[in-house]
Amino acid sequence: MAASDRVALGPLVGSIDQGTSSSRFLVFNAKTAELLSHHQVEIQQKFPKEGWVEQDPKEILKSVYECVERTCEKLQQLNIDITNIKAIGVSNQRETTVVWDKITGEPLYNAIVWLDLRTQSTVERLLKRIPGNNKSFFKFRTGLPLSTYFSAVKLRWLLDNVEEIRQAVDNGRAMFGTIDSWLIWCLTGGKNGGVHCTDVTNASRTMLFNIHSLDWDPELCQFFDIPMEILPKVRSSSEIYGLMKICPSLKSGALTGVPISGCLGDQSAALVGQMCFQDGQAKNTYGTGCFLLCNTGQKSVFSEHGLLTTIAYKLGRDKPVCYALEGSVAIAGAVVRWLRDNLGIVKTSQEIEKLAAEAGTSYGCYFVPAFSGLYAPYWEPSARGIICGLTQFTNKKHIAFAALEAVCFQTREILDAMNKDCGIPLSQLQVDGGMTNNKVLMQLQSDILCIPVVKPSMPETTALGAAMAAGAAEGVGIWSLNPGDLTAVTCERFEPQINPEESEYRYARWKKAVMKSMGWETSEAPSNGDTSIFCSLPLGFFIMSSMVMLIGAKYVSGNDK
């Protein structure tokens, strides 16, 4: 399409896609879903201690402003009128935790990233005080196992260890949120009237949210000793939260007054962007981590094979909530970044594909990238990364191949679990995310799953999902989510090219390597003078909670018809 023809494109929707590795701003045509322009800025991750992962919330915000500004400049160069941007959606890394001062607008500590492991001792202390040391004690209320992964234990650590945050809470100045809350608050005015909110998909990843009542759970907040007044208001995934305000970083100011009207955690956004609106439809996103979600409709399904129950989306205040089963893998694209930044095997991420293609095999080398323990289906924080099966013949090409193969094996594990929980095996896997540009990886994935892998020609489905939610919001109404109105997506298809016996042999060897990765690490013993809140909780709390869990189990087992 020539630039001169693009002037009258009709309404446009912007999408902020704030991920673990980078921030992006993308602009879509609301009628055709065509991606018109985008800009990306890489985000620094900080590792102040082993197992700690942090980011600077102000750097994240600055990167978003830069992406918006650069994208608007690119649109103007294409002769596209940026005043046609009628709504903005937000997708974000989900469990990453921020606390800030609502008076000054300043973060009170670095954001603790979802991968961070510093809270393992808190989790272990808590488990000792739960009947039967049961990680799934809150499963029927939250859909989640007790893990370092989720926001509640990160927030508890901040309250226990950062004096400035404790004082801000005592003085009524503290605000908590995941990255979506931080961005929306800043973009809608910050300390000058910013909106403090989140959506149901992000709230469902905190362990403080009841996925049935769709609100913060007072008993869970009591359990973690989290003051409810610091929590954001929970909204649907598609409604007007507030209007963009002028920011000094945005020279054009063109988006001032544009409604921010879509908000989804990144994996839910990708599910929407892949148009998985029917029960049983699933997608796998390959980003920093790897996340397989299967839509279970308006019924919450609870896994018996290590998967999470999470909220898929709620596309409007008056629309029903839909749930999903999720398999979460901590390390996917992060293993490529590790090979680049830590080992220096490659200078760019793209070189991994070339090295792996030249090798064509791992030559018996297996890589378990359990840098942050193992997530689904094991939920084993003691695991650590290993590379095994090395010989004198092994070189960096084999390690590159093994790294890509590890991403595929991890996906195979969660797909097997999902097939068992759902009862109907997937006949193909829909995929998206930055790593899907790696054709070697996609072919490997099909070979290891023994089913076709289907990649949309426009892989930016996370940003697309947030844009769809924003454009469809009441009061905006420029993007129809009716199935008949959705644009057909062209796809690239990868078919299995090895026989199932070879796939099973390689998978069995991988499982053997996984077993060897476990039990490497234990958390440090609590320091003297441990003042954990869990010591002071009365036994009655656990008895009451156990009764609630039993009632919840009956409710969700299908007896609520």
N, C-alpha and C positions, 0 to 999 in steps of 0.2 A: 504494500500500500504506500503510495507516494505521500510525502509530508503534506503536500497541498490538499490531498484528499482527506487528511485526518483531522482537519479543523473541526468538522461537525460530527464528532464521534458519538455525541450524546453523553449521558451521565457516566462518570467514572467513579471508581472506589479505590481508595488507598488502603494498604495493608502493612502494618508494622509487624515484622516477624523477628522477635528477639530470642535468639537461641543461645546455647551454651558457648558456641565458638564465635558467633558473629551476630550482628544486627543488620537488618535489611528493611528497606521500604520499597514496596512494589505497587504499581498502579495498574488496575484492570479495567477493561471495558465492561460495564455492567450488563450489556445486552449479549455480548458474544463470549465473555470470559477470557478474551485475548489479553495477554500480558503486554503492556505497552512500553514500560520502562521500569528499571529498578536500580538500586545502588546498595552495595554491601560494604560493611566495615568489620574487620576482625576484632574480637574482644580478647583482652589479655586475661589469662587465668593465673592466679597466684597460689603458690604451694608453700606457705610459711612453715609448715611442719609436715612430716610424713603422714599421709592420709587426709591432710587438710586441703580443701579447695575453696578459694575465695575469688570474688570479683568486686570491683569498685562500682557501686551503684551510680555514682556521678559519671563515670566513664561510660557505663551502659546508656545513661540518658543522653550524654553528649553524642554518642555514636548514633543514636536514633535521630537526633536533630540533624546531624551531618547527612545521614541517609535521606531524610526528607528533603533537605535543601538540594542535594546533588540530583536526586530524582526529578525534582521540579525543574531544575535547570535543563536536564536532558529532555524533558517533555517540551519545554519551551523551544529547544533547538529543533525538535521535530514539528514545531508549529502547532502544538496541542495546547489548548486553552486549559490551564490548570485550575481555573475557577469552576470547571466542570466536575472537579472532585467533590462529590456530594456526601461522602461518608468515609469513615476510617475504622478499620478493624484492627484488633491487637491479638497476636498469638505469642506465646512465651514459653520459655523453659519453666516447668511447673513447680517443683518443690523448693526451688531456690528461695531463700528466706532473707527478708530485709526488714530492719527496724529503723525508723527515722523520727526526727523531731518535727512535730507539726507547726511549731512556732518559728523555728529557724529554717525549716525545709531541708536540713542537712541530715544525711545518714549518720547513725550513731555507731556503726560498725560496718565493715565490709559485708557484702552479701555472702552468706554461706551457701555454696552451690550444692545441688541435689546429690552429687557424687561424694560429698564430704563424709569422712568416717569418724570425725572427732567425738561423736556422741555414742560410740559403741559402749563405753563404760556406763553411760546413763541407761541405755537399753538393757544391758545385763543386770544392773541393779534393779530395774523395774521388773524384769522377768522373774527375779527371785521372789518378788512380792505378789506375783500373780499365781493363782491356784494352778498347780501343775506346770509352772514355767511355760505357759502356753502362749506362743507368739501370736496365735490367731484369736486371742481372747476378745478382741474388739472387732473381729471380722464381720459379724452380722450387723454391726452398726455402721462401720466405716468402709467395709470391703477390703481392708488392708491388714497385713501382718505388722506387728511391731518391728520397726526397722529404722536404721539410721537414714534411710531414703527420704522419709516424710518430714514435713515442716515442723510438727509439734515438738519433736525432740531437739531440733535445731534451735527453735525459739526458747525451749527450756534451758539449753546450754547458754544462750545469750543472756538470759535473765540471771543465771547462776554465776556467770563469769565476767560480765561487762558492767562495771559499776555505773558508767554513764547511762546505760539502758535502764538499770534498776532505778536510778534517780529520776529519769524521764517518766517512767511508769508511775512512780510515787507522786510526781508533780503533775500528772495528767497530760503530759506532752508527747507520749510515745504513740506511734502508729506501727502496726505490723502489716506486712503483706508479702505475697509472692510478687514476681517481677511485673505482672500485669497491673497489680494495685499501685506499685511505685510509679509506673509509667503513666497510668491514667490520672493519678493524683497530680503528678507534675504537669502533664499536658493540659489539664483542665484548670490550672491556676496555682497549684502547689499551695504554699502558705497563704496565698490570697484567694482562698475559697475553693481549692481543689477538691474533687470528688473522691472519697475514700471508699472504694468498692472492689469486688471481685466477682467472678461468675461461678456457677455451680461446678464446672469442670475443674477449675483450679482449687476451689474450696474442698472438693472431694479428695484432694491429695495432701491434706494437712494432718489428718487423723484427729481433727477437732470437729468434723462435720458429719452430721447424720444423713446418710444418703437416702433415707426414706422420708424424713420430715423436711429435708432440704433446708436445714438451718444449722447454725452452730449448736453443738450439743453441750448443755450446761454441765452434765456429769463428766464428760470427757475434759472439758476445760478445768473442772475441779480436780480431776485426776492429775493432769499435767500442771496444775496450778498456774493457768494462763488467765490473766484478767480479760474478761470478754470485751471490755470497753476499748481495747486496743485493736480489736479485729475489724476488718472491713465489712461493709454491708454486702450481703450476697444477693446477686441479681441473676437474671437469665443470661444466656449467651448472646442474645440478639435483642437489644433495646438501646435507646439513647441514654448513655450514662452522663454525658456532659458535652460541652463544646470546646474545641481547641482554642487556646488563648495565645496571644502574641508572645513570642519568645525572642530574646535578643539574638539567639543563634540563627533564627530564620529571617534572613534579610528581606525576603519577599513578603512575608506575612500573609501570603495568599490563602493559607488554610485556616486563618483565624475565623472562628465561628462555625467551622465544619463539625458536625456531630461525630463523636466517637461512639459507635453504636454496635460494635461486635467485639466479643471477648471470648477466647477459647484457649485452653491449654494446648500446646503445640500438637500433641497426639490426637486430641479430639478435633482440632482444626483440620488435620490431615484426613481424618475419617470423613468429615464433611466435604472437604475438597475432593476426595475420591468418590464422593456421592454414594457412600455406603449407608443408605437410609433404610435398607430392608434388614429384617432379622437374618443373621447368618452371613451377612457380607462383612468382609475383613480386609484390612490393609496392613502392610508392614512399612515403617518409616526407618530409613537408614541415615541417622545423623551422628551426633556425638555418641549416643547410645542407639539402641535398636528396639523398636516398640511395635508389637503386633496387637492390634485391637480388632475384636469381633463384636459387631452390633448385636445385642440381645433384646432390643426393643424396649418396651415399657416394663419388662420384668427383670429384676436384678437376679442374675444367676451366680451362684457361689461355687468356686472351683474346689475340686478335690485333688488337684494336681499342681498346686503352686502358683496359680494365676491370681491376679487381682480383679476385684469387682469395682468398677469405676463408673462415673457418669460420663456418657458419651457426649451429650449436648442437651440443651433446652432452648429451642430456637424461638423464644418469645415468652413474655410474662405469662400469657394464657395458654401456652403450648405445653404438651406433656413432656416430661423428662424421659430421656432414653438412656439406657445403660449399656455397658460394654464389658466383656472380659478382656483383660490385658496381660500380655507377657512382656516383661521389661528386662532388657539386657543393658547393663551399665556401659559397656565398652564396645563400640563399633567403630565409627569414624575416629574416635579418640586413639585407637591403636595405630592408625596411619599417622596421626599427628605425633604420637610418641616415637614412632620409627624415624620421623623427620626431625623432631626437635630434641629428643633425648639421645638417640643412638646415632643420628646423622647418616643413616643408611641412604636417605634420599634428601634432595634439596627442596623438592616440591611434592605435594600429595599426589599429583598426577603421575609421578615417576613410579609409584607402586604398581600401577596397572602394567606398565611396560616391563618391569622386573619380573612380575608374576607370570606374564605372558611368555617371557623368555624361558622361565623355568619349566612351566607346564605341569609341574608337580611339586609337592613339598618334599619329595624323596624321603618319606617316613618321618618328617619333622612335624610336630604338633605344638600349637601355640594356644595356651589358655590365658587370655588377657584379663585375669581377675584382679585388676589393679584396685578395685573398690569392693573386693569380695565378689560373690556371685549373687545375682538377683534371681529372677524366675528361671527355672522352677525350684531352685534350691534354697534361696534366701539364707545363704551361708556367708556371714561376714568374716569368718576365719580364713577363707580362701585367699590366695595370692597368685599373681601371674607366674606361669612357668612356660618354658620352651623345652620340650623333651624330644627324644629320638634323634639327637644330634650325632653326626659322625664327622670324620675329617673331610668328607666330601661336601658337607653342608656349607652353603654360602648364602650371601644376603638375598639372592633371588629366591631360594627355597624358603627363607624366613618371610619374605614378602608374600609369597604364595600362601604359606601357613597362616599368616595374619588375616588375609582375605578369607581363607577357608574357615578360620575361627568364627568370623562373623556369620557365615552360613551355617556352621554347626550349631551355634547358639540359637539361631532362628529355627533350625530343625527341632531343637529341644522344646521350644515354646509352642511350635506348631503341633508337635505330637501331643503336648499337654492339652492344647485347645481342642484338638480333634477328639480326645477322650472325654473332655467336659461337655462338648457340644453334641457328640454322638454321630455327627455327619462330617466326614473328612472333607477339607477344602479340595476342590478339583483344580484350582489355580490360585496363585498368590498375587494380589495387587500390591505394587511397591511404589515408593516415592522417597524423596530425600536426596541430598547431595551425592551420596555414595552411589546412587543408581546410575550415574554417568559412567561408572566403571563397568565396562562390558564384560571383562573377565569375572568380576564379582557376580554379576547377574547370571552369567552362564553357570558359574560354580553353584550359585544358589539353586538354580533349576536342577542341576545334576544331583545335589545332595538331598533335595526334597523329593525328587522323582516326579515332580509336577511342573507345568508351565509357570513361568514368572512373567507377569504382565506389567509393563511400565508405560504410564501415559507420556505422550510426546511433550507435554508441558509438566515437568516434574515438581513445580512449585506449588504443590497441593496444600501445604500448611498455610501459606500466605493466602492462597485462593479460598480456603475454608473460612478464614477470618473475614475476608472481603465479602463472601457470600452472606455470612451472618450479619455483617454491618449493612450491606445493601438491602437486605430483606427486612430490617428492623421496622417496627411500627413507627410512623412519622418520617421514614425515609422511603421505603417501598419502591426501590428502583431495581431490585434483583429478585426474580421469582424463584422459589424453591420447589414449585410444583414439578413432579417428575417429567411431565410432558414438555415443560419449558426449558429444561436443562440441556445445555449444548452437548452433543455427542462428542466423546473424547477419542482421538486417535491414539493407538498404542503400539508399542514395540513388544514383541513376544519372544521369549527365550524358552526353547523346548529342551528336555533332558537329552544329553548326548552320551551318557555312560549307562551301562546296565545296572539294574538295581542291586545286584550282588556286590559290585564294586563299591557302590554308594554305602551299603550297609557295613561293609568291611571297614571303610574309612571312618564311618560314624562310630563304630564300636571302638576303634582305636582312640578316637577323640574322647569318648566317655571314660576310657581308661585313664587318659591324661587328666580329665577333670577330677577324678577321684584322687589323683596324686597332688592336685593343687590345694586340697582342703586341709584344714587344721594347721596351717602354717603360723597363724597369728592369733594371739590373745590380747585383749585390752589390758592396759596397765591397771594395777590394783588402785582402788580409790584412795585418794590422799587422806591423811589424818584430819579429823574434823569435818568429815563429809556431812554436808547439810542438805542432802537430797530430800526433796519434799515427799518422796515416796515412803520414807521411814515413818512419817507421821500420819499416814492415812489409816483410818480405823478399819478393822476387820469387817465391820458392817458394810463399808463401801464395796468390798469385793463380793460379799454375799449378795448385796442388792444388785451389783452389776452382773453377777452370774445368773441371777433370775431374769434380768433383762435380756441377757444373751440367749437364754433358753426360749424365752418368749419370742425374741427376734428370729431364732432359728425356725420356730414353728411358722412364723409369719411368712418367711421367704421360701419355705419349702413347697409352696403351692397350695397351702390350706387356706388361702385368703380369697378364694373365689366367691 
